[in-house]
Amino acid sequence: MSEKKKRLAIIASQANITGAYPPLLLATTAAAMDYEVGIFFTFFGLNMLKKNKLNKIKITPAGETAMPMPIPQIVGVLPGMTSMATKMMKSWMKKANVAKLQELMDIAVESGVKLIACQMTMEVMKIKRKDLIDECVVGGAATFIEFASEADINLYI
Amino acid sequence: MMDYTITKTLDVKKLNCPFPILKTKKAINDIEIGEYLEVLATDPGSVSDFQAWCNSTSHELVESSQENGIFRYIIKKTK
């Protein structure tokens, strides 16, 4: 096929479960729809590229006002509440047969999604190249902009 | 009346978005151009998703139907 592929560019900047799912769901789906896909992982989003980290991603209940929790919002800041909310959220997702983040990442890698780790964030957060999965590439803003400039869809998540 | 033979059936019942589409993409790679893939799903969102996927990949959605809560799609591989 000589036809030019459509392209999706995503900036993933969050580390909560609710911020980690959309980039991987959309990237894998777009790849299945024959798009060329790139994700730029920056700030807390970079945690998603850390080795063995994806299954430990949490949700902080404080501030997630729409999350149905049987406790008042203010209690969400107490110790143990993040782990409780994470357990609840994961059990709902399991019941609804939602994919695990790791499964989606594996499919993303397998389907050739370009994973770009933000160099600047690595400096700020003292993250080494060896802390990140082998499948990603390290790049800066220019790397992303060059990729995004040719994209049909650009998303900031 | 069916005027085609199904080469492969993919069961994605109980799976949620985006798995029906991701697995369909894999399954379509296992058949030859001109052959037909049958997909069985329960995700109500799959109705518009399969149409969109076929539009985007240019495989042909030959049939889209529903019976007893099971959605059935017949896709002809075109490329």
gemmi code that builds the backbone of each chain (N, CA, C; Angstrom):
import gemmi

chains = {
    "A": [
        ("MET", (0.839, -1.202, 0.000), (0.000, 0.000, 0.000), (0.877, 1.256, 0.000)),
        ("SER", (0.708, 2.079, -1.019), (1.508, 3.293, -1.092), (0.764, 4.463, -0.426)),
        ("GLU", (-0.523, 4.247, -0.156), (-1.373, 5.263, 0.463), (-0.786, 5.705, 1.807)),
        ("LYS", (-0.783, 7.032, 2.031), (-0.202, 7.545, 3.276), (-1.125, 7.230, 4.448)),
        ("LYS", (-0.526, 6.745, 5.529), (-1.325, 6.400, 6.699), (-1.793, 7.644, 7.426)),
        ("LYS", (-2.978, 7.547, 8.049), (-3.409, 8.628, 8.924), (-2.569, 8.564, 10.195)),
        ("ARG", (-2.504, 9.690, 10.902), (-1.628, 9.731, 12.064), (-2.318, 10.328, 13.294)),
        ("LEU", (-2.053, 9.710, 14.460), (-2.572, 10.202, 15.745), (-1.397, 10.524, 16.661)),
        ("ALA", (-1.401, 11.724, 17.233), (-0.356, 12.125, 18.174), (-0.995, 12.459, 19.518)),
        ("ILE", (-0.438, 11.862, 20.581), (-1.018, 12.056, 21.919), (0.062, 12.522, 22.889)),
        ("ILE", (-0.290, 13.476, 23.741), (0.566, 13.818, 24.873), (-0.077, 13.211, 26.112)),
        ("ALA", (0.643, 12.324, 26.814), (0.138, 11.707, 28.039), (0.850, 12.352, 29.217)),
        ("SER", (0.096, 13.091, 30.038), (0.743, 13.864, 31.096), (0.287, 13.474, 32.496)),
        ("GLN", (-0.579, 12.463, 32.592), (-1.124, 12.116, 33.912), (-0.772, 10.692, 34.332)),
        ("ALA", (-0.782, 10.470, 35.651), (-0.409, 9.143, 36.143), (-1.535, 8.434, 36.876)),
        ("ASN", (-2.669, 9.109, 37.067), (-3.817, 8.447, 37.668), (-4.368, 7.397, 36.711)),
        ("ILE", (-5.097, 6.416, 37.251), (-5.720, 5.407, 36.383), (-6.544, 6.089, 35.295)),
        ("THR", (-7.298, 7.120, 35.713), (-8.197, 7.780, 34.764), (-7.435, 8.603, 33.725)),
        ("GLY", (-6.188, 8.916, 34.010), (-5.389, 9.640, 33.031), (-4.531, 8.708, 32.201)),
        ("ALA", (-4.319, 7.486, 32.714), (-3.439, 6.534, 32.033), (-4.193, 5.716, 30.977)),
        ("TYR", (-5.460, 5.450, 31.224), (-6.229, 4.635, 30.275), (-6.435, 5.286, 28.906)),
        ("PRO", (-6.952, 6.531, 28.865), (-7.293, 7.077, 27.545), (-6.153, 7.056, 26.513)),
        ("PRO", (-4.917, 7.429, 26.876), (-3.876, 7.392, 25.841), (-3.677, 5.985, 25.268)),
        ("LEU", (-3.693, 4.959, 26.149), (-3.439, 3.602, 25.667), (-4.631, 3.019, 24.923)),
        ("LEU", (-5.850, 3.339, 25.394), (-7.050, 2.866, 24.690), (-7.108, 3.450, 23.285)),
        ("LEU", (-6.890, 4.752, 23.202), (-7.004, 5.418, 21.907), (-5.853, 5.038, 20.980)),
        ("ALA", (-4.664, 4.891, 21.548), (-3.502, 4.539, 20.721), (-3.661, 3.152, 20.110)),
        ("THR", (-4.076, 2.169, 20.939), (-4.207, 0.807, 20.414), (-5.343, 0.720, 19.404)),
        ("THR", (-6.434, 1.427, 19.686), (-7.567, 1.404, 18.751), (-7.176, 2.054, 17.427)),
        ("ALA", (-6.512, 3.196, 17.507), (-6.099, 3.876, 16.272), (-5.138, 3.003, 15.476)),
        ("ALA", (-4.231, 2.320, 16.180), (-3.298, 1.428, 15.475), (-4.072, 0.318, 14.774)),
        ("ALA", (-5.123, -0.191, 15.438), (-5.957, -1.232, 14.819), (-6.732, -0.678, 13.627)),
        ("MET", (-6.914, 0.641, 13.597), (-7.606, 1.285, 12.481), (-6.605, 1.770, 11.431)),
        ("ASP", (-5.415, 1.203, 11.491), (-4.348, 1.485, 10.514), (-3.762, 2.888, 10.620)),
        ("TYR", (-3.864, 3.519, 11.768), (-3.210, 4.805, 11.985), (-1.766, 4.567, 12.398)),
        ("GLU", (-0.938, 5.544, 12.111), (0.398, 5.591, 12.675), (0.243, 6.391, 13.978)),
        ("VAL", (0.736, 5.845, 15.098), (0.453, 6.481, 16.384), (1.726, 6.783, 17.166)),
        ("GLY", (1.766, 7.945, 17.788), (2.868, 8.291, 18.671), (2.333, 8.878, 19.961)),
        ("ILE", (2.930, 8.465, 21.097), (2.545, 9.048, 22.395), (3.778, 9.671, 23.026)),
        ("PHE", (3.643, 10.916, 23.437), (4.716, 11.625, 24.126), (4.384, 11.614, 25.616)),
        ("PHE", (5.206, 10.917, 26.408), (4.942, 10.778, 27.847), (5.730, 11.840, 28.595)),
        ("THR", (4.992, 12.747, 29.244), (5.663, 13.845, 29.912), (5.149, 14.019, 31.345)),
        ("PHE", (5.903, 14.692, 32.175), (5.574, 14.860, 33.597), (5.105, 13.530, 34.198)),
        ("PHE", (3.972, 13.507, 34.910), (3.615, 12.266, 35.602), (3.241, 11.154, 34.630)),
        ("GLY", (2.930, 11.523, 33.420), (2.632, 10.510, 32.413), (3.815, 9.599, 32.161)),
        ("LEU", (5.013, 10.101, 32.419), (6.226, 9.311, 32.178), (6.272, 8.051, 33.047)),
        ("ASN", (5.575, 8.080, 34.178), (5.522, 6.890, 35.041), (5.041, 5.656, 34.283)),
        ("MET", (4.208, 5.893, 33.262), (3.663, 4.770, 32.509), (4.731, 4.007, 31.746)),
        ("LEU", (5.846, 4.654, 31.500), (6.923, 3.988, 30.748), (7.951, 3.336, 31.665)),
        ("LYS", (7.783, 3.523, 32.984), (8.726, 2.890, 33.905), (8.505, 1.388, 33.915)),
        ("LYS", (9.619, 0.653, 34.052), (9.521, -0.809, 34.108), (8.687, -1.237, 35.314)),
        ("ASN", (7.834, -2.217, 35.117), (7.028, -2.814, 36.195), (6.200, -1.798, 36.990)),
        ("LYS", (5.789, -0.746, 36.355), (5.095, 0.302, 37.078), (3.599, 0.337, 36.735)),
        ("LEU", (3.295, -0.146, 35.541), (1.962, 0.058, 34.996), (0.849, -0.551, 35.855)),
        ("ASN", (1.149, -1.701, 36.472), (0.106, -2.331, 37.286), (-0.009, -1.700, 38.667)),
        ("LYS", (0.884, -0.758, 38.953), (0.841, -0.117, 40.276), (0.242, 1.281, 40.197)),
        ("ILE", (-0.232, 1.657, 39.020), (-0.821, 2.984, 38.864), (-2.116, 3.082, 39.672)),
        ("LYS", (-2.269, 4.198, 40.361), (-3.363, 4.333, 41.333), (-4.353, 5.421, 40.939)),
        ("ILE", (-5.393, 5.510, 41.746), (-6.281, 6.662, 41.619), (-6.362, 7.345, 42.986)),
        ("THR", (-6.153, 8.642, 43.010), (-6.269, 9.389, 44.259), (-7.694, 9.904, 44.362)),
        ("PRO", (-8.427, 9.467, 45.401), (-9.844, 9.843, 45.485), (-10.047, 11.333, 45.764)),
        ("ALA", (-9.089, 11.971, 46.451), (-9.248, 13.395, 46.745), (-9.224, 14.175, 45.443)),
        ("GLY", (-10.263, 14.914, 45.186), (-10.317, 15.710, 43.967), (-11.092, 15.039, 42.851)),
        ("GLU", (-11.239, 13.703, 42.941), (-12.035, 12.997, 41.924), (-13.496, 13.065, 42.375)),
        ("THR", (-14.104, 14.212, 42.197), (-15.428, 14.448, 42.785), (-16.522, 13.565, 42.199)),
        ("ALA", (-16.295, 13.044, 40.993), (-17.344, 12.228, 40.366), (-17.226, 10.757, 40.752)),
        ("MET", (-16.149, 10.409, 41.479), (-15.980, 9.004, 41.841), (-16.967, 8.618, 42.938)),
        ("PRO", (-17.784, 7.573, 42.688), (-18.768, 7.194, 43.687), (-18.112, 6.490, 44.872)),
        ("MET", (-17.789, 7.243, 45.925), (-17.156, 6.674, 47.119), (-18.129, 6.839, 48.282)),
        ("PRO", (-18.170, 5.822, 49.151), (-19.109, 5.903, 50.277), (-18.600, 6.769, 51.422)),
        ("ILE", (-17.726, 7.716, 51.124), (-17.132, 8.570, 52.161), (-17.133, 10.019, 51.695)),
        ("PRO", (-17.092, 10.968, 52.616), (-17.013, 12.370, 52.190), (-15.667, 12.663, 51.517)),
        ("GLN", (-15.660, 13.626, 50.612), (-14.456, 14.004, 49.863), (-13.223, 14.213, 50.752)),
        ("ILE", (-13.414, 14.905, 51.874), (-12.278, 15.292, 52.710), (-11.529, 14.075, 53.250)),
        ("VAL", (-12.253, 12.964, 53.459), (-11.646, 11.743, 53.981), (-10.630, 11.168, 52.981)),
        ("GLY", (-10.824, 11.538, 51.721), (-9.959, 11.028, 50.662), (-8.494, 11.362, 50.832)),
        ("VAL", (-8.182, 12.367, 51.605), (-6.772, 12.735, 51.780), (-6.094, 11.911, 52.884)),
        ("LEU", (-6.866, 11.127, 53.634), (-6.282, 10.358, 54.741), (-5.438, 9.192, 54.215)),
        ("PRO", (-4.464, 8.753, 55.013), (-3.639, 7.618, 54.583), (-4.505, 6.390, 54.315)),
        ("GLY", (-4.179, 5.638, 53.310), (-4.915, 4.411, 53.005), (-6.062, 4.605, 52.035)),
        ("MET", (-6.496, 5.841, 51.871), (-7.659, 6.088, 51.015), (-7.339, 5.899, 49.529)),
        ("THR", (-6.118, 6.252, 49.140), (-5.740, 6.075, 47.734), (-5.735, 4.592, 47.380)),
        ("SER", (-5.192, 3.781, 48.297), (-5.128, 2.357, 48.003), (-6.534, 1.750, 48.013)),
        ("MET", (-7.410, 2.264, 48.896), (-8.784, 1.770, 48.918), (-9.524, 2.128, 47.625)),
        ("ALA", (-9.376, 3.378, 47.213), (-10.051, 3.817, 45.986), (-9.519, 3.048, 44.776)),
        ("THR", (-8.193, 2.801, 44.776), (-7.587, 2.063, 43.667), (-8.148, 0.652, 43.592)),
        ("LYS", (-8.270, 0.018, 44.768), (-8.831, -1.346, 44.806), (-10.263, -1.360, 44.279)),
        ("MET", (-11.057, -0.364, 44.721), (-12.446, -0.289, 44.267), (-12.524, -0.127, 42.757)),
        ("MET", (-11.742, 0.829, 42.261), (-11.764, 1.135, 40.830), (-11.342, -0.086, 40.016)),
        ("LYS", (-10.287, -0.772, 40.494), (-9.803, -1.952, 39.763), (-10.839, -3.069, 39.767)),
        ("SER", (-11.576, -3.204, 40.908), (-12.562, -4.278, 40.945), (-13.742, -3.953, 40.026)),
        ("TRP", (-14.111, -2.665, 39.933), (-15.176, -2.307, 38.972), (-14.729, -2.593, 37.553)),
        ("MET", (-13.474, -2.259, 37.278), (-12.982, -2.443, 35.916), (-12.895, -3.916, 35.564)),
        ("LYS", (-12.506, -4.730, 36.554), (-12.410, -6.164, 36.314), (-13.797, -6.725, 36.013)),
        ("LYS", (-14.792, -6.284, 36.802), (-16.170, -6.752, 36.584), (-16.660, -6.362, 35.200)),
        ("ALA", (-16.245, -5.192, 34.749), (-16.686, -4.715, 33.434), (-15.796, -5.247, 32.309)),
        ("ASN", (-14.855, -6.165, 32.674), (-13.960, -6.747, 31.669), (-13.147, -5.715, 30.901)),
        ("VAL", (-12.709, -4.696, 31.598), (-11.873, -3.692, 30.942), (-10.432, -4.214, 30.929)),
        ("ALA", (-9.736, -3.918, 29.860), (-8.355, -4.376, 29.713), (-7.477, -3.826, 30.830)),
        ("LYS", (-6.426, -4.586, 31.158), (-5.429, -4.056, 32.088), (-4.506, -3.112, 31.321)),
        ("LEU", (-3.960, -2.132, 32.050), (-3.050, -1.180, 31.401), (-1.876, -1.903, 30.735)),
        ("GLN", (-1.344, -2.923, 31.435), (-0.192, -3.646, 30.876), (-0.549, -4.348, 29.567)),
        ("GLU", (-1.760, -4.923, 29.524), (-2.198, -5.583, 28.287), (-2.236, -4.579, 27.139)),
        ("LEU", (-2.768, -3.391, 27.430), (-2.886, -2.360, 26.394), (-1.499, -1.885, 25.953)),
        ("MET", (-0.593, -1.739, 26.919), (0.766, -1.318, 26.571), (1.431, -2.371, 25.683)),
        ("ASP", (1.234, -3.654, 26.025), (1.818, -4.728, 25.212), (1.294, -4.665, 23.782)),
        ("ILE", (-0.010, -4.427, 23.643), (-0.599, -4.346, 22.299), (-0.059, -3.116, 21.568)),
        ("ALA", (0.091, -2.011, 22.319), (0.634, -0.785, 21.710), (2.018, -1.047, 21.140)),
        ("VAL", (2.858, -1.708, 21.933), (4.228, -2.015, 21.491), (4.191, -2.928, 20.270)),
        ("GLU", (3.363, -3.972, 20.388), (3.238, -4.953, 19.317), (2.753, -4.311, 18.013)),
        ("SER", (1.871, -3.318, 18.132), (1.320, -2.729, 16.907), (2.106, -1.489, 16.464)),
        ("GLY", (3.283, -1.333, 17.022), (4.201, -0.322, 16.498), (3.926, 1.111, 16.920)),
        ("VAL", (3.200, 1.298, 18.026), (2.981, 2.660, 18.516), (4.321, 3.230, 18.984)),
        ("LYS", (4.596, 4.452, 18.541), (5.858, 5.093, 18.900), (5.735, 5.694, 20.304)),
        ("LEU", (6.577, 5.235, 21.226), (6.505, 5.698, 22.614), (7.685, 6.624, 22.871)),
        ("ILE", (7.381, 7.888, 23.116), (8.459, 8.861, 23.315), (8.496, 9.308, 24.775)),
        ("ALA", (9.635, 9.126, 25.427), (9.810, 9.566, 26.812), (10.388, 10.975, 26.812)),
        ("CYS", (9.769, 11.851, 27.599), (10.210, 13.241, 27.639), (11.547, 13.371, 28.381)),
        ("GLN", (12.540, 13.806, 27.655), (13.898, 13.944, 28.196), (13.937, 14.898, 29.399)),
        ("MET", (13.227, 16.015, 29.258), (13.248, 17.028, 30.308), (12.662, 16.488, 31.617)),
        ("THR", (11.543, 15.746, 31.495), (10.932, 15.148, 32.689), (11.905, 14.182, 33.359)),
        ("MET", (12.655, 13.434, 32.534), (13.627, 12.485, 33.084), (14.655, 13.217, 33.941)),
        ("GLU", (15.089, 14.388, 33.453), (16.056, 15.192, 34.220), (15.431, 15.647, 35.538)),
        ("VAL", (14.206, 16.210, 35.433), (13.534, 16.770, 36.610), (13.293, 15.692, 37.671)),
        ("MET", (12.815, 14.525, 37.213), (12.420, 13.482, 38.161), (13.534, 12.477, 38.417)),
        ("LYS", (14.723, 12.757, 37.892), (15.877, 11.870, 38.092), (15.579, 10.436, 37.632)),
        ("ILE", (14.997, 10.348, 36.460), (14.695, 9.030, 35.904), (15.767, 8.689, 34.878)),
        ("LYS", (16.338, 7.485, 35.014), (17.395, 7.051, 34.091), (16.783, 6.269, 32.925)),
        ("ARG", (17.517, 6.232, 31.817), (17.041, 5.482, 30.656), (16.761, 4.035, 31.028)),
        ("LYS", (17.606, 3.461, 31.883), (17.428, 2.042, 32.241), (16.195, 1.811, 33.128)),
        ("ASP", (15.629, 2.889, 33.704), (14.395, 2.742, 34.496), (13.183, 2.566, 33.583)),
        ("LEU", (13.365, 2.937, 32.327), (12.231, 2.913, 31.388), (12.251, 1.641, 30.542)),
        ("ILE", (11.088, 1.276, 30.025), (11.012, 0.074, 29.188), (11.859, 0.256, 27.926)),
        ("ASP", (12.402, -0.852, 27.430), (13.317, -0.796, 26.289), (12.649, -0.259, 25.024)),
        ("GLU", (11.320, -0.458, 24.928), (10.628, -0.149, 23.673), (10.427, 1.332, 23.421)),
        ("CYS", (10.704, 2.192, 24.419), (10.474, 3.618, 24.184), (11.721, 4.300, 23.634)),
        ("VAL", (11.514, 5.471, 23.063), (12.655, 6.286, 22.642), (12.628, 7.560, 23.484)),
        ("VAL", (13.794, 8.137, 23.698), (13.860, 9.359, 24.493), (13.919, 10.545, 23.536)),
        ("GLY", (13.104, 11.555, 23.816), (13.094, 12.704, 22.921), (12.625, 13.958, 23.616)),
        ("GLY", (12.724, 15.053, 22.916), (12.285, 16.322, 23.486), (11.075, 16.861, 22.747)),
        ("ALA", (10.730, 18.102, 23.052), (9.562, 18.739, 22.464), (9.615, 18.748, 20.938)),
        ("ALA", (10.806, 18.992, 20.398), (10.926, 19.065, 18.936), (10.597, 17.731, 18.274)),
        ("THR", (10.989, 16.640, 18.951), (10.689, 15.306, 18.423), (9.182, 15.127, 18.291)),
        ("PHE", (8.474, 15.550, 19.358), (7.016, 15.401, 19.332), (6.384, 16.323, 18.302)),
        ("ILE", (6.817, 17.573, 18.283), (6.217, 18.537, 17.352), (6.393, 18.095, 15.903)),
        ("GLU", (7.557, 17.560, 15.611), (7.776, 17.092, 14.238), (6.781, 15.990, 13.886)),
        ("PHE", (6.595, 15.058, 14.824), (5.649, 13.956, 14.606), (4.217, 14.498, 14.537)),
        ("ALA", (3.877, 15.416, 15.485), (2.508, 15.924, 15.596), (2.121, 16.828, 14.425)),
        ("SER", (3.113, 17.476, 13.823), (2.806, 18.420, 12.751), (2.192, 17.725, 11.543)),
        ("GLU", (2.455, 16.441, 11.424), (1.901, 15.675, 10.297), (0.683, 14.862, 10.720)),
        ("ALA", (0.217, 15.065, 11.963), (-0.859, 14.215, 12.482), (-2.236, 14.720, 12.073)),
        ("ASP", (-3.162, 13.765, 11.900), (-4.550, 14.107, 11.603), (-5.310, 14.415, 12.883)),
        ("ILE", (-4.877, 13.792, 13.994), (-5.506, 14.034, 15.292), (-4.406, 14.287, 16.319)),
        ("ASN", (-4.558, 15.362, 17.089), (-3.632, 15.651, 18.174), (-4.391, 15.741, 19.480)),
        ("LEU", (-3.943, 14.988, 20.489), (-4.654, 14.992, 21.767), (-3.715, 15.280, 22.926)),
        ("TYR", (-4.196, 16.075, 23.866), (-3.463, 16.313, 25.105), (-4.283, 15.729, 26.241)),
        ("ILE", (-3.703, 14.745, 26.939), (-4.477, 14.058, 27.982), (-3.775, 14.202, 29.330)),
    ],
    "B": [
        ("MET", (-30.470, -14.175, 2.453), (-29.701, -15.361, 2.033), (-28.206, -15.069, 2.074)),
        ("MET", (-27.469, -16.007, 2.650), (-26.020, -15.844, 2.685), (-25.441, -16.275, 1.347)),
        ("ASP", (-24.624, -15.404, 0.781), (-23.958, -15.813, -0.453), (-22.454, -15.789, -0.229)),
        ("TYR", (-22.062, -16.126, 1.001), (-20.642, -16.159, 1.311), (-20.357, -17.259, 2.334)),
        ("THR", (-19.099, -17.664, 2.403), (-18.689, -18.677, 3.362), (-17.815, -18.014, 4.414)),
        ("ILE", (-18.139, -18.287, 5.649), (-17.334, -17.709, 6.729), (-16.065, -18.533, 6.927)),
        ("THR", (-14.942, -17.850, 6.865), (-13.655, -18.530, 7.000), (-13.282, -18.693, 8.465)),
        ("LYS", (-13.624, -17.654, 9.246), (-13.185, -17.658, 10.649), (-14.236, -16.951, 11.498)),
        ("THR", (-14.462, -17.461, 12.699), (-15.374, -16.786, 13.633), (-14.591, -16.327, 14.855)),
        ("LEU", (-14.828, -15.074, 15.224), (-14.160, -14.499, 16.394), (-15.215, -14.215, 17.450)),
        ("ASP", (-15.017, -14.808, 18.635), (-15.972, -14.594, 19.720), (-15.405, -13.569, 20.706)),
        ("VAL", (-15.993, -12.370, 20.728), (-15.530, -11.346, 21.676), (-16.658, -10.977, 22.642)),
        ("LYS", (-17.547, -11.947, 22.874), (-18.652, -11.700, 23.793), (-18.108, -11.382, 25.187)),
        ("LYS", (-18.758, -10.469, 25.863), (-18.407, -10.013, 27.218), (-17.178, -9.110, 27.245)),
        ("LEU", (-16.481, -8.988, 26.144), (-15.319, -8.092, 26.136), (-15.787, -6.664, 25.862)),
        ("ASN", (-15.086, -5.743, 26.489), (-15.446, -4.336, 26.350), (-14.465, -3.601, 25.451)),
        ("CYS", (-14.907, -2.433, 25.026), (-14.080, -1.543, 24.236), (-12.711, -1.366, 24.894)),
        ("PRO", (-11.598, -1.403, 24.189), (-11.481, -1.544, 22.735), (-11.177, -2.961, 22.272)),
        ("PHE", (-11.320, -3.991, 23.164), (-10.894, -5.336, 22.798), (-11.577, -5.930, 21.566)),
        ("PRO", (-12.905, -5.744, 21.398), (-13.501, -6.302, 20.186), (-12.791, -5.836, 18.907)),
        ("ILE", (-12.441, -4.562, 18.862), (-11.770, -4.023, 17.676), (-10.320, -4.528, 17.590)),
        ("LEU", (-9.624, -4.528, 18.721), (-8.222, -4.967, 18.705), (-8.112, -6.422, 18.265)),
        ("LYS", (-9.031, -7.257, 18.761), (-8.987, -8.678, 18.400), (-9.435, -8.907, 16.957)),
        ("THR", (-10.349, -8.050, 16.487), (-10.788, -8.154, 15.099), (-9.631, -7.827, 14.156)),
        ("LYS", (-8.883, -6.811, 14.526), (-7.716, -6.432, 13.722), (-6.749, -7.611, 13.591)),
        ("LYS", (-6.531, -8.310, 14.720), (-5.631, -9.469, 14.692), (-6.210, -10.582, 13.827)),
        ("ALA", (-7.515, -10.823, 14.017), (-8.159, -11.935, 13.329), (-8.193, -11.727, 11.812)),
        ("ILE", (-8.339, -10.485, 11.400), (-8.426, -10.210, 9.957), (-7.081, -10.520, 9.279)),
        ("ASN", (-6.014, -10.445, 10.066), (-4.691, -10.791, 9.521), (-4.550, -12.287, 9.251)),
        ("ASP", (-5.435, -13.084, 9.876), (-5.342, -14.541, 9.736), (-6.105, -15.070, 8.527)),
        ("ILE", (-6.881, -14.195, 7.869), (-7.613, -14.693, 6.698), (-7.089, -14.013, 5.426)),
        ("GLU", (-7.492, -14.541, 4.287), (-7.003, -14.033, 2.993), (-7.961, -12.978, 2.442)),
        ("ILE", (-7.453, -12.178, 1.537), (-8.282, -11.172, 0.871), (-9.454, -11.869, 0.163)),
        ("GLY", (-10.651, -11.311, 0.362), (-11.840, -11.891, -0.258), (-12.572, -12.861, 0.656)),
        ("GLU", (-11.891, -13.251, 1.762), (-12.540, -14.165, 2.711), (-13.357, -13.378, 3.740)),
        ("TYR", (-14.214, -14.126, 4.469), (-15.141, -13.467, 5.395), (-14.857, -13.825, 6.862)),
        ("LEU", (-14.890, -12.800, 7.684), (-14.707, -12.979, 9.136), (-16.030, -12.695, 9.835)),
        ("GLU", (-16.411, -13.613, 10.719), (-17.621, -13.388, 11.522), (-17.191, -12.995, 12.935)),
        ("VAL", (-17.789, -11.942, 13.471), (-17.472, -11.511, 14.836), (-18.751, -11.491, 15.669)),
        ("LEU", (-18.684, -12.113, 16.846), (-19.825, -12.121, 17.763), (-19.465, -11.297, 18.989)),
        ("ALA", (-20.298, -10.295, 19.323), (-19.981, -9.379, 20.412), (-21.214, -9.078, 21.253)),
        ("THR", (-20.959, -8.602, 22.472), (-22.081, -8.170, 23.321), (-21.985, -6.686, 23.674)),
        ("ASP", (-20.882, -6.065, 23.340), (-20.687, -4.646, 23.641), (-21.585, -3.789, 22.740)),
        ("PRO", (-22.557, -3.076, 23.322), (-23.488, -2.293, 22.498), (-22.777, -1.199, 21.696)),
        ("GLY", (-21.634, -0.732, 22.210), (-20.864, 0.283, 21.483), (-20.233, -0.261, 20.219)),
        ("SER", (-20.216, -1.600, 20.110), (-19.548, -2.204, 18.953), (-20.291, -1.918, 17.649)),
        ("VAL", (-21.579, -1.592, 17.728), (-22.348, -1.339, 16.506), (-21.722, -0.195, 15.705)),
        ("SER", (-21.503, 0.921, 16.376), (-20.886, 2.038, 15.645), (-19.383, 1.836, 15.498)),
        ("ASP", (-18.757, 1.110, 16.452), (-17.310, 0.886, 16.361), (-16.931, 0.036, 15.139)),
        ("PHE", (-17.721, -1.005, 14.854), (-17.367, -1.852, 13.710), (-17.580, -1.115, 12.386)),
        ("GLN", (-18.635, -0.283, 12.358), (-18.846, 0.535, 11.159), (-17.649, 1.474, 10.960)),
        ("ALA", (-17.246, 2.111, 12.059), (-16.131, 3.064, 11.981), (-14.829, 2.357, 11.611)),
        ("TRP", (-14.627, 1.186, 12.196), (-13.388, 0.448, 11.908), (-13.325, 0.039, 10.425)),
        ("CYS", (-14.467, -0.404, 9.918), (-14.509, -0.805, 8.508), (-14.326, 0.415, 7.595)),
        ("ASN", (-14.950, 1.530, 7.940), (-14.761, 2.750, 7.141), (-13.292, 3.136, 7.100)),
        ("SER", (-12.657, 3.017, 8.244), (-11.284, 3.479, 8.370), (-10.287, 2.537, 7.703)),
        ("THR", (-10.527, 1.234, 7.827), (-9.568, 0.265, 7.279), (-9.948, -0.161, 5.860)),
        ("SER", (-11.122, 0.237, 5.425), (-11.702, -0.102, 4.123), (-11.987, -1.595, 3.922)),
        ("HIS", (-12.076, -2.353, 5.024), (-12.651, -3.699, 4.917), (-14.168, -3.516, 4.831)),
        ("GLU", (-14.838, -4.495, 4.239), (-16.264, -4.296, 3.982), (-17.138, -4.931, 5.055)),
        ("LEU", (-17.991, -4.116, 5.676), (-18.952, -4.638, 6.654), (-20.168, -5.137, 5.879)),
        ("VAL", (-20.210, -6.445, 5.691), (-21.239, -7.037, 4.841), (-22.562, -7.157, 5.585)),
        ("GLU", (-22.444, -7.438, 6.894), (-23.655, -7.618, 7.670), (-23.440, -7.159, 9.100)),
        ("SER", (-24.455, -6.494, 9.660), (-24.430, -6.080, 11.053), (-25.813, -6.348, 11.610)),
        ("SER", (-25.913, -7.313, 12.521), (-27.251, -7.668, 13.020), (-27.187, -7.961, 14.514)),
        ("GLN", (-28.380, -8.087, 15.098), (-28.446, -8.367, 16.525), (-29.526, -9.386, 16.808)),
        ("GLU", (-29.218, -10.364, 17.659), (-30.228, -11.332, 18.056), (-29.970, -11.732, 19.504)),
        ("ASN", (-30.985, -11.595, 20.351), (-30.874, -11.945, 21.777), (-29.676, -11.307, 22.462)),
        ("GLY", (-29.425, -10.054, 22.154), (-28.329, -9.351, 22.811), (-26.946, -9.666, 22.271)),
        ("ILE", (-26.875, -10.482, 21.230), (-25.584, -10.785, 20.604), (-25.509, -10.030, 19.271)),
        ("PHE", (-24.460, -9.261, 19.122), (-24.249, -8.543, 17.859), (-23.388, -9.409, 16.959)),
        ("ARG", (-23.769, -9.439, 15.683), (-23.046, -10.286, 14.750), (-22.603, -9.438, 13.568)),
        ("TYR", (-21.325, -9.496, 13.283), (-20.775, -8.725, 12.174), (-20.104, -9.670, 11.194)),
        ("ILE", (-20.341, -9.437, 9.918), (-19.638, -10.189, 8.893), (-18.769, -9.183, 8.134)),
        ("ILE", (-17.486, -9.448, 8.123), (-16.552, -8.516, 7.486), (-15.804, -9.221, 6.363)),
        ("LYS", (-15.802, -8.570, 5.205), (-15.047, -9.111, 4.065), (-13.693, -8.422, 4.015)),
        ("LYS", (-12.648, -9.217, 4.005), (-11.301, -8.644, 3.943), (-11.040, -8.139, 2.531)),
        ("THR", (-10.647, -6.881, 2.425), (-10.504, -6.287, 1.088), (-9.061, -5.941, 0.714)),
        ("LYS", (-8.172, -6.062, 1.673), (-6.786, -5.684, 1.331), (-5.777, -6.463, 2.159)),
    ],
}
model = gemmi.Model(1)
for chain_id, residues in chains.items():
    chain = gemmi.Chain(chain_id)
    for i, (resn, *xyz) in enumerate(residues, 1):
        res = gemmi.Residue()
        res.name, res.seqid = resn, gemmi.SeqId(i, " ")
        for name, pos in zip(("N", "CA", "C"), xyz):
            atom = gemmi.Atom()
            atom.name, atom.element = name, gemmi.Element(name[0])
            atom.pos, atom.b_iso = gemmi.Position(*pos), 0.0
            res.add_atom(atom)
        chain.add_residue(res)
    model.add_chain(chain)
structure = gemmi.Structure()
structure.add_model(model)
structure.setup_entities()
